[in-house]
């Protein structure tokens, strides 16, 4: 065939001269050829050399026991469908070792001539570009025939390979059909991908069964008086004793190591848990001990930052606090952005208290609460007789009141254009002239601003001066909304209870329910709801009957179950996309129920919805 001749010429030109005509090769193939050449792979290799000794191969098969247990029945069915074709079916582990090989005697003999046998390592580094090795490296299904392979060891072969993933997206291995190049068939890759997908579904069902059995073990075994975790084989928490759940209501689904680090626990003992059906390892029972805890409700410190709030565990909020700590000791102006109710003034006070100006005044001004015609006298002050109704001895403006300290201008976006010009001049000259006076007062202040609006967009729209923006927007801080730091809600609830002298333990079910809402009003709105609960509970222990959520807080995203096809999807992705659409259709667009149908976590489903444009 002409394509075969062209391909042979391309291969020879590349291995002999290093010349690659990428326009005539699949991108993955040309990419792999170049990688193999740089790695020093021998293009004239005639047979593989890295084969495990029997004892090491037996150990590797034992380590891959779960994959073999799940996949081999489907590998056997796939082989039955191609028996007599001269091809072999292989199951490979994530390191590239062939765990199982099914084939007729003639096909096995053909494979053995190049050491394509059980226990061989069949990666790009070992034998050059090949479907198995390239699928392992890229995580994508691929088919290669003849001289598309880098080394001549595979030039007489056609190979179709697809990776197998678990529910967390981790690669479990690769499934492959290989046979004589002369018998290449365009539908082979589709059969391999479909079988790999079925294996993945079986793996997920098995994991779900394991998790249910673990949950039953947890139900029977968790002590009310001990700190105990039940984890799966990957050390993901499946269940926890009540004391642990009270401290961290969202501990399930976390890695055990993360929980231990966040809560100062120490692992005392670890006992393996085996299935009653087949003696499979299900997970572990961890017994923990607790280090003495520091109080969380007083002024918390992130190193040198004096933060009078709850630092929590949220990674995004912790990063923001670290940035605040870095800028606190400087004299730079800071702009704090964030939705209403996120605690912008608390952060501004933390910056002041942690700065070299902490002994000076902290003056907070809500620019949105001052009438435009009063703003000049409020900020700049005035002298006696400046206007009708002025105080006899005049009055210092907020700018002068902040001398030697920090001025916090909240809702800076509400300042009218005329005042923006005046404020810009004050910041440039570092002096203020009170209304009715002709004498300037020197200023030594640091300015912190905040707004819930997009200040950059206001500049683009021409409603906020660009020169003033750059004066104020020296070091921006962004406070994430509460919906993006849900893991902090349990500590915020405890913080509220402490401040309100409400000595109760919130039930875990209520904490989880409170954490499921969107909270458009953020921490302020959460505290308002908690105050209502406290009143309705009469200061006692609350229950679900005391929980009344305002209508505007409840929010469910609308999912489009009919969308245009996404261009460039692989076989596997298209199958997965169709299955997700069917699940969403069956559940009326309910993501939580769709995730249950598909046996995947809701967070994973949201990620896939975005990926597939649903």
C-alpha positions as CSV (number, residue, x, y, z in Angstrom):
1,X,0.0,0.0,0.0
2,X,1.3,3.5,-0.8
3,X,0.7,4.7,2.8
4,X,2.9,1.9,4.0
5,X,5.7,2.9,1.6
6,X,5.4,6.5,2.5
7,X,5.4,5.7,6.2
8,X,8.5,3.5,5.8
9,X,10.3,6.3,4.0
10,X,9.3,8.8,6.7
11,X,10.6,6.4,9.4
12,X,13.9,5.9,7.6
13,X,14.4,9.6,7.0
14,X,13.7,10.4,10.7
15,X,15.9,7.7,12.2
16,X,18.8,8.2,9.7
17,X,18.7,12.0,9.2
18,X,16.5,13.3,12.1
19,X,14.1,14.8,9.6
20,X,10.4,14.6,10.6
21,X,7.5,15.6,8.4
22,X,5.0,16.2,11.2
23,X,2.2,17.2,8.8
24,X,2.0,13.6,7.6
25,X,2.0,12.0,11.0
26,X,-0.5,12.0,13.9
27,X,0.7,14.5,16.5
28,X,1.0,11.9,19.2
29,X,3.2,9.7,17.0
30,X,5.6,12.5,15.9
31,X,5.7,13.7,19.6
32,X,6.6,10.1,20.7
33,X,9.2,9.6,18.0
34,X,11.0,12.8,19.1
35,X,10.9,11.7,22.8
36,X,12.2,8.3,21.9
37,X,15.1,9.8,19.9
38,X,16.0,12.1,22.7
39,X,15.9,9.2,25.2
40,X,18.3,7.2,23.1
41,X,15.9,4.4,22.3
42,X,17.3,2.1,19.7
43,X,15.2,2.3,16.5
44,X,16.7,-1.0,15.3
45,X,15.7,-2.9,18.4
46,X,14.6,-6.4,17.5
47,X,13.2,-7.7,20.8
48,X,12.5,-6.4,24.3
49,X,15.0,-7.2,27.0
50,X,13.4,-6.1,30.3
51,X,11.5,-9.2,31.5
52,X,10.8,-9.8,35.2
53,X,12.1,-12.8,37.0
54,X,9.4,-15.3,38.0
55,X,9.4,-14.2,41.7
56,X,9.2,-10.5,40.9
57,X,6.5,-11.1,38.4
58,X,4.5,-13.1,40.9
59,X,4.9,-10.2,43.4
60,X,3.7,-7.6,40.8
61,X,0.6,-9.7,40.0
62,X,-0.1,-10.0,43.7
63,X,0.1,-6.2,44.0
64,X,-2.3,-5.8,41.1
65,X,-4.7,-8.5,42.4
66,X,-7.7,-6.1,42.5
67,X,-7.2,-5.0,38.9
68,X,-6.8,-8.6,37.7
69,X,-9.8,-9.8,39.7
70,X,-12.0,-7.1,38.1
71,X,-10.6,-7.0,34.6
72,X,-9.7,-10.6,33.7
73,X,-13.3,-11.8,33.1
74,X,-13.8,-9.0,30.5
75,X,-10.3,-9.6,29.0
76,X,-11.4,-13.2,28.6
77,X,-14.7,-12.1,26.8
78,X,-12.8,-9.7,24.6
79,X,-10.4,-12.5,23.6
80,X,-13.3,-14.8,22.8
81,X,-14.6,-12.3,20.4
82,X,-11.3,-12.2,18.4
83,X,-10.2,-15.9,18.8
84,X,-8.6,-17.3,15.7
85,X,-7.7,-13.8,14.3
86,X,-4.0,-14.2,15.1
87,X,-4.2,-11.4,17.7
88,X,-3.5,-11.3,21.4
89,X,-5.2,-9.4,24.3
90,X,-3.1,-8.0,27.0
91,X,-3.6,-6.3,30.4
92,X,-0.8,-4.0,31.5
93,X,-0.1,-2.3,34.9
94,X,0.6,1.4,35.2
95,X,4.3,0.8,35.1
96,X,4.1,-0.9,31.7
97,X,4.5,-4.5,32.8
98,X,2.3,-7.1,31.0
99,X,0.2,-8.8,33.7
100,X,-1.9,-11.1,31.5
101,X,-1.7,-12.2,27.8
102,X,-4.5,-14.1,26.0
103,X,-3.9,-15.6,22.6
104,X,-3.9,-18.6,20.3
105,X,-0.7,-20.7,20.2
106,X,0.3,-19.3,16.9
107,X,-0.3,-15.7,18.1
108,X,1.6,-16.4,21.3
109,X,4.5,-17.9,19.3
110,X,4.6,-14.8,17.1
111,X,4.7,-12.5,20.1
112,X,7.4,-14.6,21.8
113,X,9.8,-14.0,19.0
114,X,10.1,-10.4,20.1
115,X,9.7,-11.2,23.9
116,X,6.2,-9.8,23.9
117,X,5.3,-12.0,26.9
118,X,3.9,-11.8,30.4
119,X,6.3,-10.0,32.7
120,X,7.9,-7.8,29.9
121,X,8.0,-4.1,30.3
122,X,6.5,-2.6,27.2
123,X,6.9,1.2,27.5
124,X,8.2,3.9,25.1
125,X,11.5,4.0,27.0
126,X,12.0,0.2,26.5
127,X,10.7,-0.5,23.0
128,X,10.0,2.9,21.5
129,X,6.7,4.3,20.3
130,X,3.9,1.7,20.7
131,X,0.2,1.8,21.6
132,X,0.7,0.5,25.2
133,X,3.6,2.8,26.1
134,X,2.1,5.9,24.4
135,X,-1.3,5.3,26.1
136,X,0.5,5.0,29.4
137,X,2.3,8.3,28.9
138,X,-0.6,10.4,27.4
139,X,-3.5,8.8,29.2
140,X,-5.3,8.5,25.9
141,X,-6.5,5.6,23.7
142,X,-4.4,5.1,20.5
143,X,-3.9,2.7,17.7
144,X,-0.6,2.2,15.8
145,X,0.3,0.0,12.8
146,X,3.6,-1.0,11.2
147,X,6.2,1.7,10.8
148,X,4.2,4.1,12.9
149,X,6.1,2.3,15.7
150,X,9.5,3.8,16.5
151,X,11.5,0.5,16.8
152,X,11.5,-2.3,14.2
153,X,10.6,-4.7,17.1
154,X,6.9,-3.6,16.5
155,X,7.0,-2.9,12.7
156,X,5.2,-6.2,11.9
157,X,2.4,-5.4,14.5
158,X,-0.8,-3.4,14.8
159,X,-1.7,-2.4,18.4
160,X,-4.8,-0.7,19.9
161,X,-4.6,0.3,23.5
162,X,-6.8,2.2,26.0
163,X,-6.1,3.3,29.6
164,X,-8.3,2.1,32.5
165,X,-9.1,4.7,35.2
166,X,-10.6,4.5,38.7
167,X,-13.3,6.8,40.0
168,X,-10.7,9.3,41.1
169,X,-9.2,9.6,37.7
170,X,-6.1,7.5,38.6
171,X,-4.8,5.1,36.0
172,X,-5.2,1.5,36.9
173,X,-3.6,0.0,33.8
174,X,-3.9,-0.4,30.0
175,X,-5.9,-2.8,27.9
176,X,-4.5,-3.7,24.5
177,X,-5.1,-5.8,21.4
178,X,-2.1,-6.6,19.3
179,X,-1.8,-8.6,16.1
180,X,-0.1,-8.9,12.7
181,X,0.0,-5.5,10.9
182,X,-1.5,-7.1,7.8
183,X,-4.7,-7.8,9.8
184,X,-5.2,-4.2,11.1
185,X,-8.9,-3.4,11.5
186,X,-10.4,0.1,12.1
187,X,-12.9,-1.1,14.6
188,X,-10.4,-2.8,17.0
189,X,-9.7,0.4,18.9
190,X,-13.4,0.9,19.5
191,X,-13.7,-2.6,21.0
192,X,-10.7,-2.0,23.3
193,X,-12.1,1.4,24.5
194,X,-15.6,-0.1,25.1
195,X,-14.1,-3.0,27.1
196,X,-11.9,-0.6,29.1
197,X,-14.9,1.5,29.9
198,X,-16.9,-1.6,31.1
199,X,-13.9,-2.6,33.3
200,X,-14.0,0.9,34.8
201,X,-17.7,0.6,35.6
202,X,-17.1,-2.8,37.2
203,X,-14.3,-1.3,39.2
204,X,-16.5,1.5,40.4
205,X,-19.3,-0.9,41.4
206,X,-16.7,-3.1,43.3
207,X,-15.4,0.0,45.1
208,X,-18.9,1.0,46.0
209,X,-19.5,-2.5,47.4
210,X,-16.3,-2.3,49.3
211,X,-17.3,1.1,50.7
212,X,-20.7,-0.2,51.8
213,X,-19.0,-3.1,53.5
214,X,-16.6,-0.6,55.2
215,X,-19.6,1.5,56.2
216,X,-21.3,-1.6,57.8
217,X,-18.0,-2.3,59.6
218,X,-17.9,1.3,60.8
219,X,-21.6,1.2,62.0
220,X,-20.8,-1.9,64.0
221,X,-17.4,-0.8,65.3
222,X,-17.1,3.0,65.8
223,X,-16.8,3.7,69.5
224,X,-18.5,6.7,71.2
225,X,-15.6,7.2,73.5
226,X,-12.6,6.8,71.2
227,X,-11.1,8.7,68.3
228,X,-11.4,6.3,65.4
229,X,-11.3,6.6,61.6
230,X,-12.4,4.1,59.0
231,X,-10.4,4.6,55.7
232,X,-10.4,2.8,52.3
233,X,-7.3,1.3,50.8
234,X,-6.2,4.7,49.5
235,X,-6.4,6.2,53.0
236,X,-9.6,8.2,52.1
237,X,-11.8,8.6,55.2
238,X,-15.1,6.7,54.9
239,X,-16.4,7.2,58.4
240,X,-15.3,8.7,61.7
241,X,-16.3,8.6,65.4
242,X,-18.6,11.3,66.7
243,X,-15.8,13.3,68.4
244,X,-14.0,13.7,65.1
245,X,-17.1,14.6,63.2
246,X,-17.9,17.3,65.8
247,X,-14.6,18.9,65.1
248,X,-14.6,18.4,61.4
249,X,-18.1,17.8,59.9
250,X,-16.6,17.4,56.4
251,X,-13.9,14.8,57.3
252,X,-15.4,12.1,55.1
253,X,-13.7,12.1,51.7
254,X,-10.5,13.7,53.0
255,X,-7.2,11.9,53.1
256,X,-6.4,10.7,56.6
257,X,-3.1,12.5,56.6
258,X,-4.7,15.8,55.9
259,X,-7.2,15.4,58.8
260,X,-4.4,14.4,61.2
261,X,-2.4,17.5,60.2
262,X,-5.3,19.9,60.4
263,X,-6.5,18.8,63.8
264,X,-3.3,17.8,65.6
265,X,-4.2,14.1,65.8
266,X,-1.6,11.3,66.0
267,X,-2.1,7.9,64.5
268,X,-1.7,5.3,67.3
269,X,-2.7,2.0,65.6
270,X,-3.7,0.9,62.1
271,X,-5.6,-2.4,61.7
272,X,-6.4,-3.8,58.2
273,X,-10.0,-4.6,57.4
274,X,-10.7,-7.5,55.0
275,X,-13.9,-8.4,53.2
276,X,-16.0,-11.3,54.4
277,X,-16.4,-12.2,50.7
278,X,-13.1,-13.2,49.1
279,X,-10.7,-11.9,51.8
280,X,-10.1,-8.6,49.8
281,X,-8.4,-5.7,51.6
282,X,-11.1,-3.1,52.1
283,X,-9.3,-0.5,54.1
284,X,-8.0,0.3,57.6
285,X,-9.3,1.2,61.1
286,X,-7.2,4.0,62.6
287,X,-7.1,4.7,66.3
288,X,-6.0,8.3,67.0
289,X,-4.7,10.3,69.9
290,X,-5.3,14.0,70.4
291,X,-2.8,16.8,71.1
292,X,-3.9,19.6,73.4
293,X,-5.8,22.2,71.4
294,X,-5.3,26.0,71.5
295,X,-8.4,28.1,71.7
296,X,-9.8,29.0,68.3
297,X,-12.1,31.9,69.2
298,X,-9.7,34.5,70.6
299,X,-7.5,36.6,68.4
300,X,-6.1,34.0,66.0
301,X,-2.6,34.5,64.6
302,X,-1.3,33.5,61.2
303,X,2.3,33.9,62.2
304,X,2.6,37.7,62.9
305,X,-0.8,38.6,61.6
306,X,-3.2,39.8,64.3
307,X,-6.4,38.4,62.9
308,X,-9.4,38.7,65.2
309,X,-11.5,36.1,63.4
310,X,-11.6,32.5,62.5
311,X,-8.7,31.5,60.2
312,X,-10.3,28.1,59.5
313,X,-8.9,25.5,57.2
314,X,-9.8,26.7,53.7
315,X,-6.7,26.8,51.5
316,X,-7.9,29.9,49.6
317,X,-8.5,31.8,52.8
318,X,-5.2,30.7,54.3
319,X,-3.4,32.0,51.2
320,X,-5.2,35.4,51.5
321,X,-4.1,35.6,55.2
322,X,-0.5,34.8,54.2
323,X,-0.6,37.7,51.6
324,X,-2.1,40.0,54.3
325,X,0.8,39.1,56.7
326,X,3.3,39.9,54.0
327,X,1.9,43.4,53.3
328,X,0.9,44.3,56.9
329,X,4.4,45.5,57.9
330,X,4.8,47.7,54.9
331,X,3.5,51.2,54.2
332,X,1.8,50.2,50.9
333,X,-1.8,51.1,50.3
334,X,-4.0,48.0,50.2
335,X,-7.3,47.4,48.3
336,X,-9.6,44.6,49.7
337,X,-12.1,43.1,47.3
338,X,-14.9,40.7,48.3
339,X,-18.6,40.3,48.4
340,X,-20.7,41.9,51.1
341,X,-20.5,40.1,54.4
342,X,-17.1,38.4,53.8
343,X,-15.3,40.4,56.6
344,X,-13.4,43.1,54.7
345,X,-13.2,45.4,57.8
346,X,-12.0,42.6,59.9
347,X,-9.1,42.1,57.5
348,X,-8.5,45.8,57.4
349,X,-8.2,46.0,61.2
350,X,-5.9,43.0,61.1
351,X,-3.6,44.8,58.7
352,X,-3.6,47.9,61.0
353,X,-3.0,45.9,64.2
354,X,-0.1,44.0,62.6
355,X,1.5,47.1,61.1
356,X,4.1,49.5,62.5
357,X,1.1,52.0,63.0
358,X,-0.8,49.7,65.4
359,X,-0.3,52.3,68.2
360,X,-2.0,55.0,66.0
361,X,-5.7,55.4,65.3
362,X,-7.8,53.1,63.0
363,X,-10.5,55.2,61.4
364,X,-13.1,53.4,59.3
365,X,-15.4,55.3,56.9
366,X,-18.3,53.8,54.9
367,X,-18.3,55.9,51.8
368,X,-21.6,54.5,50.7
369,X,-23.3,55.7,53.9
370,X,-22.4,59.4,53.5
371,X,-24.5,61.7,51.4
372,X,-22.5,63.2,48.5
373,X,-23.0,66.8,49.6
374,X,-21.6,65.9,53.1
375,X,-18.6,63.8,52.0
376,X,-16.2,66.7,51.6
377,X,-16.7,68.0,55.2
378,X,-16.8,64.5,56.5
379,X,-13.4,63.5,55.0
380,X,-11.6,66.8,55.0
381,X,-13.1,68.5,58.1
382,X,-14.0,72.2,58.3
383,X,-13.2,75.3,60.3
384,X,-15.4,77.6,62.3
385,X,-17.9,79.5,60.0
386,X,-17.2,77.3,57.0
387,X,-20.9,77.0,56.3
388,X,-24.3,77.5,57.9
389,X,-24.7,75.0,60.8
390,X,-20.9,74.4,61.2
391,X,-19.7,73.7,64.7
392,X,-18.2,76.7,66.5
393,X,-14.7,75.3,66.7
394,X,-14.9,73.4,63.5
395,X,-14.3,69.7,63.2
396,X,-11.4,67.4,62.2
397,X,-12.1,65.3,59.1
398,X,-11.6,61.6,59.0
399,X,-8.4,62.0,57.1
400,X,-6.9,64.2,59.9
401,X,-8.4,61.9,62.6
402,X,-6.4,59.0,61.1
403,X,-3.1,60.9,61.3
404,X,-0.3,58.6,62.5
405,X,-2.5,55.6,61.8
406,X,-4.7,53.9,59.2
407,X,-7.7,55.2,57.2
408,X,-10.1,52.5,56.0
409,X,-12.3,53.7,53.2
410,X,-15.0,51.0,52.8
411,X,-17.1,51.0,49.6
412,X,-14.6,53.3,47.9
413,X,-16.5,52.8,44.7
414,X,-19.4,55.0,46.0
415,X,-17.2,58.1,46.1
416,X,-18.6,60.7,43.5
417,X,-16.3,61.9,40.7
418,X,-15.7,65.4,42.3
419,X,-14.5,63.8,45.5
420,X,-12.3,61.4,43.6
421,X,-10.3,64.4,42.3
422,X,-9.9,65.8,45.8
423,X,-8.9,62.5,47.3
424,X,-6.3,62.0,44.6
425,X,-4.7,65.3,45.4
426,X,-4.7,64.5,49.1
427,X,-2.9,61.2,48.5
428,X,-0.4,62.9,46.2
429,X,0.4,65.9,48.4
430,X,0.0,64.1,51.7
431,X,-1.9,67.1,53.1
432,X,-5.5,68.2,53.5
433,X,-7.1,71.6,53.5
434,X,-10.3,71.7,55.7
435,X,-13.4,73.3,54.2
436,X,-13.3,77.0,54.8
437,X,-9.6,77.1,55.6
438,X,-6.6,78.2,53.6
439,X,-4.1,76.3,55.7
440,X,-3.0,72.8,54.8
441,X,-2.6,70.1,57.5
442,X,0.2,67.6,56.9
443,X,-0.9,63.9,56.8
444,X,0.9,60.7,57.8
445,X,-1.6,58.0,57.0
446,X,-1.8,54.6,55.4
447,X,-4.9,54.1,53.2
448,X,-6.8,50.8,53.0
449,X,-9.8,50.6,50.7
450,X,-12.5,48.0,50.1
451,X,-15.4,47.4,47.8
452,X,-17.8,44.6,46.7
453,X,-17.8,46.1,43.2
454,X,-15.3,45.4,40.4
455,X,-13.1,48.5,40.6
456,X,-11.3,47.7,37.3
457,X,-14.6,47.5,35.5
458,X,-15.6,50.9,37.0
459,X,-12.4,52.4,35.5
460,X,-13.2,50.9,32.1
461,X,-16.7,52.3,32.4
462,X,-15.3,55.7,33.2
463,X,-17.0,56.1,36.6
464,X,-13.8,55.7,38.6
465,X,-10.6,57.7,37.9
466,X,-7.8,55.5,36.6
467,X,-5.1,57.6,38.3
468,X,-6.9,57.3,41.7
469,X,-7.3,53.5,41.0
470,X,-3.5,53.1,40.7
471,X,-2.9,55.1,43.9
472,X,-5.2,52.8,45.9
473,X,-4.7,49.5,44.1
474,X,-1.1,48.9,45.1
475,X,-1.5,45.6,46.8
476,X,-4.9,43.9,46.2
477,X,-6.4,41.2,48.5
478,X,-9.3,39.1,47.6
479,X,-11.5,37.6,50.3
480,X,-13.2,34.4,49.0
481,X,-17.0,34.2,49.5
482,X,-18.3,31.7,52.1
483,X,-19.5,29.2,49.4
484,X,-15.8,28.9,48.4
485,X,-14.6,28.1,51.9
486,X,-17.4,25.8,53.2
487,X,-15.0,23.7,55.2
488,X,-14.7,26.7,57.6
489,X,-18.4,26.8,58.4
490,X,-18.1,24.4,61.4
491,X,-15.5,26.7,63.1
492,X,-17.6,29.8,62.2
493,X,-20.5,28.2,63.9
494,X,-18.4,27.4,67.0
495,X,-17.1,31.0,66.9
496,X,-20.6,32.4,66.9
497,X,-21.7,30.1,69.8
498,X,-18.6,31.3,71.8
499,X,-19.3,35.0,71.2
500,X,-23.0,34.5,72.0
501,X,-22.2,32.6,75.2
502,X,-24.3,29.7,73.7
503,X,-22.8,26.6,75.2
504,X,-24.1,23.9,72.8
505,X,-22.8,21.3,70.4
506,X,-24.4,21.7,67.0
507,X,-25.7,18.4,65.5
508,X,-23.5,17.2,62.6
509,X,-26.6,16.9,60.4
510,X,-27.4,20.6,60.9
511,X,-23.8,21.7,60.2
512,X,-23.8,19.7,57.0
513,X,-27.1,21.2,56.0
514,X,-25.9,24.8,56.7
515,X,-22.8,24.1,54.7
516,X,-24.9,23.0,51.7
517,X,-26.3,26.5,51.0
518,X,-24.8,29.2,48.8
519,X,-24.9,32.1,51.4
520,X,-25.1,35.2,49.1
521,X,-24.7,37.3,52.2
522,X,-21.7,35.3,53.4
523,X,-20.6,35.2,57.0
524,X,-22.9,38.1,58.0
525,X,-25.9,36.2,56.7
526,X,-24.8,32.9,58.3
527,X,-24.5,34.6,61.7
528,X,-28.0,36.1,61.2
529,X,-29.4,32.7,60.6
530,X,-27.6,31.3,63.6
531,X,-29.0,34.1,65.8
532,X,-32.5,33.1,64.6
533,X,-31.8,29.4,65.4
534,X,-30.5,30.4,68.9
535,X,-33.7,32.4,69.6
536,X,-36.0,29.6,68.3
537,X,-34.1,27.0,70.3
538,X,-34.5,29.1,73.5
539,X,-30.7,29.0,74.1
540,X,-30.8,25.2,74.2
541,X,-29.5,22.5,71.8
542,X,-30.9,23.2,68.3
543,X,-32.5,20.7,66.0
544,X,-33.8,20.7,62.4
545,X,-37.1,22.2,63.5
546,X,-35.3,25.4,64.5
547,X,-33.7,25.8,61.1
548,X,-35.5,28.2,58.8
549,X,-33.4,29.3,55.8
550,X,-34.4,32.5,54.0
551,X,-35.7,31.8,50.5
552,X,-32.9,33.7,48.7
553,X,-30.2,31.5,50.2
554,X,-31.4,28.3,48.7
555,X,-29.8,27.8,45.3
556,X,-29.7,24.9,42.9
557,X,-27.7,25.2,39.6
558,X,-29.6,24.6,36.4
559,X,-27.9,22.0,34.3
560,X,-28.4,21.8,30.5
561,X,-29.1,18.2,29.6
562,X,-29.2,18.9,25.9
563,X,-26.1,20.4,24.4
564,X,-24.2,20.5,21.2
565,X,-21.5,17.9,20.6
566,X,-18.0,18.8,21.8
567,X,-15.4,18.7,19.1
568,X,-12.3,16.5,19.6
569,X,-13.5,14.0,22.2
570,X,-12.0,10.6,22.3
571,X,-14.1,7.4,22.2
572,X,-14.0,7.1,26.0
573,X,-15.0,10.8,26.5
574,X,-17.9,10.6,24.1
575,X,-19.3,7.5,25.8
576,X,-18.9,9.2,29.2
577,X,-20.5,12.4,28.0
578,X,-23.5,10.5,26.7
579,X,-23.9,8.6,29.9
580,X,-23.7,11.8,31.9
581,X,-26.4,13.4,29.7
582,X,-28.7,10.3,30.2
583,X,-28.2,10.4,34.0
584,X,-29.0,14.2,34.1
585,X,-32.1,13.6,31.9
586,X,-33.3,10.8,34.3
587,X,-32.8,13.0,37.4
588,X,-34.3,16.2,35.9
589,X,-30.9,17.9,36.0
590,X,-30.3,17.1,39.7
591,X,-26.5,16.8,39.9
592,X,-26.4,15.1,43.3
593,X,-28.8,12.3,42.1
594,X,-27.0,12.0,38.8
595,X,-23.7,11.5,40.6
596,X,-25.3,8.7,42.6
597,X,-26.5,7.0,39.4
598,X,-23.0,7.3,37.9
599,X,-21.3,6.3,41.1
600,X,-19.0,9.4,41.1
601,X,-18.6,12.2,43.6
602,X,-20.5,15.4,43.0
603,X,-17.3,17.4,42.7
604,X,-16.0,15.1,40.0
605,X,-19.3,15.3,38.1
606,X,-19.2,19.2,38.2
607,X,-15.7,19.0,36.7
608,X,-16.9,16.7,33.9
609,X,-19.9,18.9,33.2
610,X,-17.6,21.8,32.7
611,X,-15.3,19.7,30.6
612,X,-18.1,18.5,28.3
613,X,-19.9,21.8,28.1
614,X,-23.1,20.5,29.7
